[in-house]
């Protein structure tokens, strides 16, 4: 009887482990959110989400003048990317969509993102196009009056001609959208999500 109980307990534990691993490997598909788009990129050419259907895309909305959330979040993403093997890194693409169409240019985005990882691609375009993509992903943002940002309060300053100008402050979503190889939104990460959890979830979608 005792042996039978031990066997039953062992089978139960094994079943729970298998179920846990299966749940981890299958991130839910979030319906009613997402979709293809085409925007100007920091690499000097137009980029569409559909260009990366062989990769898992990590998508974030922000702006280079952001004093805290953006540099912290992108640094967190960069930290996770560095834990991947070279082969795994080839299967992940980070896209950073700028909501500050008045200040951010493709060239400036490129200099900003190279600080974190040269493979990261920045996207910016006309306000109407950015608004359309933000609506697709339910990524809310708003300009906080017309107060200008000074480099005194920024965690990261990119040394170029843009520094002579000042951009506005924005309130925006802090979600890192995870998009699978079929362009479906599969979930979100935040700056507080453990790096190992991010890695496990992303690589489960390969």
Secondary structure as UniProt FT lines:
FT   HELIX           2..25
FT   TURN            31..32
FT   STRAND          38..41
FT   TURN            42..43
FT   STRAND          46..48
FT   HELIX           49..52
FT   TURN            53..54
FT   STRAND          56..62
FT   TURN            64..65
FT   HELIX           69..81
FT   TURN            82..83
FT   HELIX           86..89
FT   TURN            90..91
FT   STRAND          92..98
FT   TURN            101..103
FT   HELIX           106..114
FT   TURN            115..116
FT   TURN            118..119
FT   STRAND          121..124
FT   HELIX           127..136
FT   TURN            137..138
FT   STRAND          141..148
FT   HELIX           151..153
FT   HELIX           161..164
FT   STRAND          168..172
FT   STRAND          176..179
FT   TURN            181..182
FT   STRAND          185..189
FT   TURN            191..192
FT   HELIX           195..203
FT   TURN            204..205
//
